[in-house]
Amino acid sequence: MTEIRVLTDDAQFRAHMTVFRRAMHWSPFSDEQWQVARPSYEPGRVLAAFDGDEMIGTTQSYGSSLVVPGGAVVPHSAVSRVGVRADHTRRGVLSALMREQLSSLPDPVATLRASESRIYGRFGYGPASRWRTVEIDAKRAVIPGEMTGRVRMVDQDTADKLLPELHEAVGLARPGQIGRWPGWWARARDRKSEAENSVTVVHSGPDGDDGFLTYKVAEEKGFRHRLSIEDFEWADDDAWRDLWIFVSRLDLVDHIDIDLALDDPVSWLFEDPRVVHTREIFDEIWLRLTDVPRMLSARTYGEAEPVVIEVQDGLLPANSGCYRVSADGAERVEEPADVTIPVGLLGAVYLGDTTFSQLAAVKRLSGSRLADADALFAVQRKPYCGTFF
Ligand SMILES: CC(C)(COP(=O)(O)OP(=O)(O)OC[C@H]1O[C@@H](n2cnc3c(N)ncnc32)[C@H](O)[C@@H]1OP(=O)(O)O)[C@@H](O)C(=O)NCCC(=O)NCCS
């Protein structure tokens, strides 16, 4: 009989980490690694499944925030460390963990990254943004013109202090971006110290620091060098362009790799747009609306005739019902529905990555007035998070 418990102490947290890492085929953490991971365990947010006294499954969340269309920032649970011990899989352990977690999350929305894409739809998560991996031919990458501001390299201690503040100031602008929790920064710092040649540069414009970029360079055969951009945040177009000028003019670099939003205008930076090669497009955010009325009220809508949307949510039935969405906002109503949609697919359209019409075309939802629904949920910028967890 599986029992789900909320974990409270350090020894249980460490056992949780070991069960999760074993499920991912990774070795348990050393004492030193555990010290780095420990701050990511937040009381009240760590769940485990037990068979008697044995821990057999894990999940947890981190307290964060999420930017929604229109720019509002809402409290958000970043769900992670989902795993079930290999000798207990396919017996409903994950399902029990997910049910308990969904019913107890303190925030109106949760997101996760899915290492297995076929698992989370049944729990009401939908793929809500994608990233594009590009490789840039750096030797041919010419950005015309000069910088408007200044880019400086900072040492590790400065980066540790500056980046969380700067991310908070400039990194919560695009729908899909999330606030980073202290445990996230602790792991990021640790990963950087593992990669000795990781470099952080900070951009300053007329009003002070307004962007940063972290990269590392690996040497390949034949003295070729590959630069990977690992973290990149900016406040405005000038900071974005100046940081690109800096990395694209670094000596010795042959290729630059980076993950970007689907609508990132990077190709237009260069004299020759063909220096940018898209290598992969992949799902990024999986989003679960845990409080549908609150989340529908949190975002803004485009201009169109109002549409009544019926939401179906088998796991959190309080969300089920009809909502009238108009350019002025959303409210619960008792009216016939124009469109009926399962909560997971509402998660997929919520940030604007896909549309009602696209989902209707593939028979994933039914209804009428789809063009109005599309116009209401339309966004100016494709959603993108850019913070991996
Ligand atoms: C993925 C994992 C968490 C599933 O746990 P589980 O306890 O076996 O899941 P459940 O028994 O509750 O299964 C729930 C449903 O999901 C399906 N499912 C579970 N894992 C699946 C997988 N890897 N691929 C496809 N379907 C899967 C089950 O068949 C079941 O379907 P049903 O409801 O139609 O019967 C577990 O296998 C695991 O830890 N895997 C390795 C680590 C991992 O992938 N973690 C996810 C990180 S994002």
The ligand as an SDF file (V2000), in Angstrom:
LIG
                    3D

 48 50  0  0  0  0  0  0  0  0999 V2000
    8.3720    7.9360  -14.9870 C   0  0  0  0  0  0  0  0  0  0  0  0
    8.0740    7.3810  -13.6030 C   0  0  0  0  0  0  0  0  0  0  0  0
    8.1210    8.5380  -12.6030 C   0  0  0  0  0  0  0  0  0  0  0  0
    6.6680    6.7700  -13.6260 C   0  0  0  0  0  0  0  0  0  0  0  0
    6.3330    6.2970  -12.3440 O   0  0  0  0  0  0  0  0  0  0  0  0
    5.2910    5.0870  -12.1450 P   0  0  0  0  0  0  0  0  0  0  0  0
    5.0410    4.9660  -10.6830 O   0  0  0  0  0  0  0  0  0  0  0  0
    5.7580    3.9110  -12.8870 O   0  0  0  0  0  0  0  0  0  0  0  0
    3.9940    5.6760  -12.8620 O   0  0  0  0  0  0  0  0  0  0  0  0
    2.5000    5.1560  -12.6620 P   0  0  0  0  0  0  0  0  0  0  0  0
    2.5000    3.6800  -12.3620 O   0  0  0  0  0  0  0  0  0  0  0  0
    1.7740    6.0330  -11.7050 O   0  0  0  0  0  0  0  0  0  0  0  0
    1.9500    5.3690  -14.1290 O   0  0  0  0  0  0  0  0  0  0  0  0
    0.9910    6.3430  -14.4700 C   0  0  0  0  0  0  0  0  0  0  0  0
    0.7010    6.2020  -15.9480 C   0  0  0  0  0  0  0  0  0  0  0  0
    1.8090    6.7120  -16.6890 O   0  0  0  0  0  0  0  0  0  0  0  0
    2.2890    5.7180  -17.5880 C   0  0  0  0  0  0  0  0  0  0  0  0
    3.7440    5.8410  -17.6110 N   0  0  0  0  0  0  0  0  0  0  0  0
    4.5500    5.8380  -16.5330 C   0  0  0  0  0  0  0  0  0  0  0  0
    5.8310    5.9870  -16.9250 N   0  0  0  0  0  0  0  0  0  0  0  0
    5.8230    6.0710  -18.2630 C   0  0  0  0  0  0  0  0  0  0  0  0
    6.8500    6.2190  -19.2250 C   0  0  0  0  0  0  0  0  0  0  0  0
    8.1400    6.3100  -18.8840 N   0  0  0  0  0  0  0  0  0  0  0  0
    6.4830    6.2900  -20.5190 N   0  0  0  0  0  0  0  0  0  0  0  0
    5.1720    6.1950  -20.8670 C   0  0  0  0  0  0  0  0  0  0  0  0
    4.1550    6.0500  -19.9840 N   0  0  0  0  0  0  0  0  0  0  0  0
    4.4900    5.9860  -18.7020 C   0  0  0  0  0  0  0  0  0  0  0  0
    1.8420    4.4070  -16.9970 C   0  0  0  0  0  0  0  0  0  0  0  0
    1.7680    3.4060  -17.9700 O   0  0  0  0  0  0  0  0  0  0  0  0
    0.4920    4.7710  -16.4170 C   0  0  0  0  0  0  0  0  0  0  0  0
   -0.4600    4.7940  -17.4940 O   0  0  0  0  0  0  0  0  0  0  0  0
   -2.0310    4.5440  -17.2470 P   0  0  0  0  0  0  0  0  0  0  0  0
   -2.5120    5.6220  -16.2980 O   0  0  0  0  0  0  0  0  0  0  0  0
   -2.6000    4.6740  -18.6120 O   0  0  0  0  0  0  0  0  0  0  0  0
   -2.1170    3.1840  -16.6440 O   0  0  0  0  0  0  0  0  0  0  0  0
    9.0800    6.2920  -13.2010 C   0  0  0  0  0  0  0  0  0  0  0  0
    9.0100    5.2660  -14.1370 O   0  0  0  0  0  0  0  0  0  0  0  0
   10.4960    6.7960  -13.1320 C   0  0  0  0  0  0  0  0  0  0  0  0
   10.9140    7.2450  -12.0830 O   0  0  0  0  0  0  0  0  0  0  0  0
   11.2420    6.7440  -14.2520 N   0  0  0  0  0  0  0  0  0  0  0  0
   12.6290    7.1790  -14.2750 C   0  0  0  0  0  0  0  0  0  0  0  0
   12.8090    8.6310  -13.8640 C   0  0  0  0  0  0  0  0  0  0  0  0
   11.9870    9.5720  -14.7180 C   0  0  0  0  0  0  0  0  0  0  0  0
   11.8070    9.3920  -15.9070 O   0  0  0  0  0  0  0  0  0  0  0  0
   11.4610   10.6040  -14.0500 N   0  0  0  0  0  0  0  0  0  0  0  0
   10.7090   11.6230  -14.7020 C   0  0  0  0  0  0  0  0  0  0  0  0
   11.5670   12.8480  -14.6760 C   0  0  0  0  0  0  0  0  0  0  0  0
   10.7570   14.1620  -15.5390 S   0  0  0  0  0  0  0  0  0  0  0  0
  1  2  1  0
  2  3  1  0
  2  4  1  0
  2 36  1  0
  4  5  1  0
  5  6  1  0
  6  7  2  0
  6  8  1  0
  6  9  1  0
  9 10  1  0
 10 11  2  0
 10 12  1  0
 10 13  1  0
 13 14  1  0
 14 15  1  0
 15 16  1  0
 15 30  1  0
 16 17  1  0
 17 18  1  0
 17 28  1  0
 18 19  1  0
 18 27  1  0
 19 20  2  0
 20 21  1  0
 21 22  1  0
 21 27  2  0
 22 23  1  0
 22 24  2  0
 24 25  1  0
 25 26  2  0
 26 27  1  0
 28 29  1  0
 28 30  1  0
 30 31  1  0
 31 32  1  0
 32 33  2  0
 32 34  1  0
 32 35  1  0
 36 37  1  0
 36 38  1  0
 38 39  2  0
 38 40  1  0
 40 41  1  0
 41 42  1  0
 42 43  1  0
 43 44  2  0
 43 45  1  0
 45 46  1  0
 46 47  1  0
 47 48  1  0
M  END
$$$$
